């Protein structure tokens, strides 16, 4: 909301006479959607993330005060948690979020829907941590014919991955759940129950649900890392609102500095990071994530600042091939200048801007 402090001090007639001046002052002040009003105190950075292992840098960065330290006293951090990419992206579009950790498919959707205007990827966060878990009797792709396979959401990153992989094996799927293999989109927590009950035969899911299904008697048929060059593919990157980026590039730099520092902590102090994740999820959900489960899932993930743009582009191509989306021109999606500045300051190799 625009605020006019002169309103209480002048008459309506005087205000009318000063309208041009007032409007100019108001325009210069900005509004709350940019994080904070100029000169009215600290800038507010509203940061979204998911309370799970694939968002470990975000969870640890918040829990350990790494972001707060890097952002400094002039920036007020407001962390907000989400359970699904579309909800986080909608929050960015509505102005309720300034930045968020997010998966590749919601990233592409946000860029596409806004015609390349609303968002930019400024850093990577994590790679890997996804697999196809099946019932013990399934030994190969052809055994999946006539079976039900769960994914987290129609058209999400894992949903695209399994449909594309099945197509490569000569097996068909449809959006409606038909074809040779019946895809059943459902929430990951529900998938553990349906797998146990026999309502589904397999699931293409991220950690820690891979480990949960394995512990429930399943086995990994496909580790998605094996399908990508150098076993690397983006599972989480850091996306910022273009509006916020233009208004507060200095804050975005500090945020990316925090991301690099959080990944350093995660990679050099894994035991502390794992405990922080368990504790943080407990605070957010009311139930800590089993530390043994985190340790079991940990080796399947790589926490990297590289957003691996080639894998995001390949994932988009796969989605087009299985007819879940239209082609998108990704030019302008990445702005890695902030990341490379942070990496250079740490003496680390820079990432190539796509």
C-alpha positions as CSV (number, residue, x, y, z in Angstrom):
1,X,0.0,0.0,0.0
2,X,1.3,3.5,-0.8
3,X,1.7,5.7,2.2
4,X,1.3,9.5,2.1
5,X,2.7,10.9,5.4
6,X,1.6,14.5,4.4
7,X,-2.0,13.4,4.4
8,X,-2.4,14.2,8.1
9,X,-0.6,17.5,8.0
10,X,-2.2,19.3,5.1
11,X,-5.7,20.1,4.0
12,X,-7.1,18.5,0.9
13,X,-6.7,21.7,-1.0
14,X,-3.0,21.9,-0.1
15,X,-2.6,18.2,-0.9
16,X,-4.1,18.7,-4.4
17,X,-1.7,21.6,-5.0
18,X,1.2,19.4,-3.9
19,X,0.0,16.2,-5.7
20,X,2.8,16.1,-8.2
21,X,5.4,16.4,-5.4
22,X,3.6,13.8,-3.3
23,X,3.4,11.3,-6.2
24,X,7.0,11.7,-6.9
25,X,8.0,11.1,-3.3
26,X,5.8,8.0,-3.1
27,X,7.2,6.5,-6.3
28,X,10.7,6.9,-5.0
29,X,9.8,5.1,-1.8
30,X,8.6,1.9,-3.4
31,X,6.2,-0.5,-1.7
32,X,6.2,-3.5,0.6
33,X,6.3,-6.0,-2.3
34,X,9.9,-5.0,-2.8
35,X,10.8,-6.3,0.7
36,X,10.8,-3.0,2.6
37,X,10.2,0.7,2.1
38,X,13.3,2.7,1.3
39,X,14.6,4.4,4.4
40,X,12.0,2.8,6.7
41,X,14.3,0.1,8.2
42,X,15.9,-3.2,7.1
43,X,15.0,-4.7,3.7
44,X,12.9,-7.8,4.2
45,X,13.9,-10.9,2.3
46,X,11.1,-13.5,2.1
47,X,12.8,-16.9,1.3
48,X,10.9,-20.0,0.5
49,X,12.2,-23.6,0.8
50,X,10.9,-27.1,1.5
51,X,11.5,-29.0,4.8
52,X,13.3,-31.9,3.2
53,X,16.7,-33.3,2.4
54,X,16.9,-32.1,-1.2
55,X,16.7,-28.6,0.2
56,X,19.4,-29.2,2.8
57,X,21.4,-26.0,2.0
58,X,18.3,-23.9,2.7
59,X,17.3,-25.8,5.8
60,X,20.8,-25.6,7.2
61,X,21.3,-22.0,6.1
62,X,18.2,-21.0,8.1
63,X,18.7,-23.3,11.1
64,X,22.4,-22.5,11.6
65,X,21.9,-18.8,11.1
66,X,24.2,-18.8,8.0
67,X,21.8,-16.7,5.9
68,X,21.2,-14.3,8.7
69,X,24.9,-13.7,9.2
70,X,25.6,-13.2,5.5
71,X,22.6,-10.9,5.1
72,X,23.6,-8.8,8.0
73,X,21.6,-6.4,10.2
74,X,20.3,-4.4,7.3
75,X,18.3,-7.3,6.0
76,X,15.4,-9.0,7.8
77,X,15.1,-12.7,6.8
78,X,11.6,-14.2,6.7
79,X,11.8,-17.9,5.9
80,X,8.7,-19.6,4.6
81,X,8.2,-23.3,4.0
82,X,6.3,-25.0,1.2
83,X,5.5,-28.6,0.3
84,X,5.2,-28.3,-3.4
85,X,6.8,-26.2,-6.2
86,X,3.6,-24.8,-7.7
87,X,2.6,-23.2,-4.4
88,X,6.0,-21.6,-4.0
89,X,6.0,-20.2,-7.5
90,X,2.5,-18.8,-7.0
91,X,3.8,-17.0,-3.9
92,X,6.6,-15.5,-6.0
93,X,4.1,-14.4,-8.6
94,X,1.8,-12.9,-6.0
95,X,4.6,-10.9,-4.4
96,X,4.5,-13.0,-1.2
97,X,8.0,-14.4,-1.8
98,X,11.2,-12.8,-3.0
99,X,13.3,-15.9,-3.5
100,X,12.8,-19.6,-3.2
101,X,14.6,-22.9,-3.4
102,X,12.8,-24.9,-6.1
103,X,13.0,-27.9,-8.5
104,X,13.7,-27.6,-12.2
105,X,10.2,-28.2,-13.6
106,X,8.5,-25.4,-11.5
107,X,11.5,-23.2,-12.5
108,X,10.7,-23.7,-16.2
109,X,7.0,-23.3,-15.6
110,X,7.5,-20.0,-13.8
111,X,9.8,-18.7,-16.5
112,X,7.5,-19.8,-19.3
113,X,4.3,-18.4,-17.7
114,X,5.8,-15.0,-17.2
115,X,7.3,-15.0,-20.7
116,X,10.8,-14.9,-19.2
117,X,10.1,-11.8,-17.1
118,X,9.4,-12.9,-13.5
119,X,12.2,-15.0,-12.3
120,X,16.0,-15.7,-12.5
121,X,18.1,-18.7,-11.3
122,X,21.0,-17.3,-9.4
123,X,22.6,-20.6,-8.0
124,X,22.3,-24.3,-7.8
125,X,21.8,-26.2,-4.5
126,X,21.6,-29.9,-5.0
127,X,21.9,-32.7,-7.5
128,X,20.7,-36.4,-7.4
129,X,18.6,-38.0,-4.7
130,X,15.9,-39.6,-7.0
131,X,15.2,-43.2,-7.9
132,X,12.6,-45.7,-9.2
133,X,11.8,-48.0,-6.3
134,X,9.9,-51.2,-7.2
135,X,8.4,-54.3,-5.6
136,X,10.9,-57.2,-5.3
137,X,9.3,-59.2,-8.1
138,X,10.0,-56.5,-10.7
139,X,13.4,-57.0,-12.3
140,X,13.2,-54.9,-15.4
141,X,11.2,-52.3,-17.3
142,X,9.0,-54.8,-19.1
143,X,7.8,-56.1,-15.8
144,X,6.2,-52.7,-15.2
145,X,3.7,-53.3,-18.0
146,X,0.2,-53.2,-16.5
147,X,1.6,-52.0,-13.2
148,X,0.9,-48.8,-11.3
149,X,3.8,-46.3,-10.7
150,X,3.5,-43.3,-8.3
151,X,5.0,-39.9,-8.9
152,X,4.7,-36.8,-6.7
153,X,2.6,-34.7,-9.1
154,X,1.4,-34.8,-12.7
155,X,4.0,-33.0,-14.8
156,X,6.4,-32.5,-11.9
157,X,10.2,-33.2,-12.4
158,X,9.9,-36.9,-11.3
159,X,6.7,-37.4,-13.3
160,X,8.4,-36.2,-16.5
161,X,11.5,-38.4,-15.7
162,X,9.6,-41.7,-15.3
163,X,7.4,-41.1,-18.4
164,X,10.4,-40.3,-20.5
165,X,12.4,-43.3,-19.2
166,X,9.4,-45.6,-19.9
167,X,9.1,-44.2,-23.4
168,X,12.8,-45.0,-24.0
169,X,11.9,-48.6,-22.9
170,X,9.1,-48.8,-25.5
171,X,6.3,-48.4,-22.9
172,X,3.5,-45.9,-23.2
173,X,1.8,-43.7,-20.6
174,X,-1.0,-41.1,-20.7
175,X,-1.9,-38.1,-18.6
176,X,-5.1,-39.8,-17.6
177,X,-3.3,-42.8,-16.1
178,X,-3.7,-45.1,-19.1
179,X,-1.2,-46.8,-21.4
180,X,1.2,-49.7,-20.8
181,X,2.2,-48.4,-17.4
182,X,-0.4,-46.5,-15.3
183,X,1.1,-43.4,-13.7
184,X,-0.6,-42.4,-10.4
185,X,0.4,-38.9,-9.2
186,X,0.0,-38.6,-5.4
187,X,1.7,-37.0,-2.4
188,X,5.0,-38.6,-1.4
189,X,3.8,-39.3,2.1
190,X,0.8,-41.1,0.7
191,X,3.1,-43.2,-1.6
192,X,4.7,-44.9,1.4
193,X,1.2,-46.0,2.5
194,X,0.0,-47.1,-1.0
195,X,3.3,-49.0,-1.6
196,X,2.9,-50.9,1.7
197,X,-0.8,-51.7,0.9
198,X,0.0,-52.9,-2.6
199,X,-2.1,-50.2,-4.3
200,X,1.0,-49.2,-6.3
201,X,3.8,-51.4,-7.6
202,X,6.6,-48.8,-7.9
203,X,7.4,-45.1,-7.4
204,X,9.8,-42.6,-9.0
205,X,10.4,-40.3,-6.0
206,X,13.0,-38.1,-4.3
207,X,14.7,-38.7,-1.0
208,X,13.9,-39.4,1.8
209,X,11.0,-41.3,0.2
210,X,13.4,-43.5,-1.8
211,X,14.9,-44.7,1.5
212,X,11.5,-45.1,3.1
213,X,10.3,-47.3,0.3
214,X,13.5,-49.4,0.4
215,X,13.0,-49.8,4.1
216,X,9.4,-50.9,3.4
217,X,10.7,-53.8,1.3
218,X,11.2,-52.1,-2.1
219,X,14.4,-52.1,-4.2
220,X,16.0,-49.5,-6.4
221,X,15.5,-50.4,-10.1
222,X,16.8,-47.1,-11.5
223,X,19.0,-44.6,-9.7
224,X,18.4,-41.5,-11.8
225,X,22.0,-40.4,-11.5
226,X,22.9,-43.3,-13.8
227,X,20.8,-41.6,-16.6
228,X,22.8,-38.4,-16.6
229,X,26.3,-37.3,-17.8
230,X,28.8,-37.5,-14.9
231,X,25.8,-38.6,-12.7
232,X,24.8,-35.0,-12.2
233,X,21.3,-33.4,-12.7
234,X,19.7,-30.5,-10.9
235,X,17.1,-31.4,-8.3
236,X,17.1,-28.0,-6.5
237,X,18.2,-24.5,-7.5
238,X,17.8,-21.0,-6.0
239,X,15.4,-18.7,-7.9
240,X,14.8,-15.1,-7.2
241,X,12.1,-12.7,-8.3
242,X,13.3,-10.4,-11.0
243,X,11.5,-7.5,-9.4
244,X,13.4,-8.1,-6.1
245,X,16.7,-8.7,-8.0
246,X,16.4,-5.3,-9.7
247,X,15.4,-3.5,-6.5
248,X,18.0,-5.1,-4.2
249,X,20.9,-6.6,-6.1
250,X,23.1,-6.2,-3.0
251,X,20.7,-8.3,-1.0
252,X,20.7,-11.0,-3.7
253,X,24.5,-11.1,-3.6
254,X,24.4,-11.6,0.2
255,X,21.8,-14.4,-0.2
256,X,24.0,-16.2,-2.8
257,X,27.0,-15.7,-0.4
258,X,24.8,-17.4,2.2
259,X,24.0,-20.3,-0.2
260,X,27.7,-20.9,-0.9
261,X,28.5,-20.8,2.8
262,X,25.5,-23.1,3.6
263,X,26.7,-25.7,1.0
264,X,30.2,-25.4,2.5
265,X,28.8,-26.3,5.9
266,X,26.7,-29.2,4.5
267,X,29.7,-30.7,2.7
268,X,32.3,-30.2,5.4
269,X,30.2,-30.9,8.5
270,X,27.7,-33.6,7.3
271,X,26.9,-34.9,10.8
272,X,26.0,-31.4,12.1
273,X,24.1,-30.7,8.9
274,X,22.1,-33.9,9.2
275,X,21.2,-33.2,12.8
276,X,20.2,-29.6,11.9
277,X,17.9,-31.0,9.2
278,X,16.3,-33.4,11.6
279,X,15.8,-30.7,14.2
280,X,14.5,-28.2,11.7
281,X,11.9,-30.6,10.2
282,X,10.8,-31.4,13.7
283,X,10.2,-27.7,14.4
284,X,8.3,-27.2,11.1
285,X,6.2,-30.4,11.0
286,X,6.0,-31.4,14.7
287,X,8.0,-34.6,14.0
288,X,11.7,-34.8,13.5
289,X,12.9,-36.7,10.5
290,X,14.6,-39.9,11.6
291,X,18.4,-39.2,11.6
292,X,19.1,-42.8,10.4
293,X,16.9,-42.1,7.4
294,X,18.8,-38.9,6.6
295,X,22.1,-40.7,6.8
296,X,20.8,-43.5,4.6
297,X,19.7,-41.0,1.9
298,X,22.7,-38.6,2.2
299,X,25.1,-40.4,-0.2
300,X,22.7,-40.2,-3.1
301,X,22.8,-36.4,-3.1
302,X,25.5,-34.0,-4.1
303,X,25.2,-30.5,-2.7
304,X,26.6,-28.2,-5.5
305,X,26.4,-24.5,-6.3
306,X,26.3,-25.3,-10.0
307,X,22.7,-25.2,-11.2
308,X,23.7,-27.7,-14.0
309,X,21.7,-25.8,-16.7
310,X,22.2,-28.6,-19.3
311,X,20.2,-31.0,-17.2
312,X,17.3,-28.5,-16.8
313,X,17.2,-28.0,-20.5
314,X,17.3,-31.7,-21.1
315,X,14.5,-32.2,-18.6
316,X,12.4,-29.6,-20.5
317,X,13.1,-31.5,-23.8
318,X,11.9,-34.7,-22.1
319,X,8.7,-33.0,-21.0
320,X,8.1,-31.9,-24.5
321,X,8.7,-35.3,-25.9
322,X,6.2,-37.0,-23.5
323,X,3.7,-34.2,-24.4
324,X,3.5,-32.7,-20.9
325,X,4.6,-29.2,-22.0
326,X,5.3,-27.0,-25.0
327,X,8.8,-25.9,-26.0
328,X,10.2,-22.9,-24.0
329,X,13.0,-20.6,-24.9
330,X,15.2,-20.5,-21.7
331,X,17.4,-17.6,-22.8
332,X,17.7,-15.2,-19.9
333,X,16.7,-17.7,-17.2
334,X,20.1,-17.8,-15.5
335,X,22.0,-14.9,-13.9
336,X,25.1,-16.5,-12.4
337,X,27.1,-13.3,-11.9
338,X,26.3,-13.2,-8.2
339,X,27.2,-16.9,-7.8
340,X,30.5,-16.4,-9.6
341,X,31.4,-13.4,-7.5
342,X,30.7,-15.5,-4.4
343,X,32.8,-18.4,-5.7
344,X,35.7,-16.2,-6.7
345,X,35.8,-14.6,-3.2
346,X,36.1,-18.2,-1.8
347,X,38.8,-19.1,-4.3
348,X,36.5,-21.7,-5.9
349,X,36.1,-22.4,-9.6
350,X,33.4,-20.2,-11.3
351,X,30.4,-21.7,-13.1
352,X,29.9,-21.1,-16.8
353,X,27.0,-18.8,-17.6
354,X,24.7,-20.6,-20.1
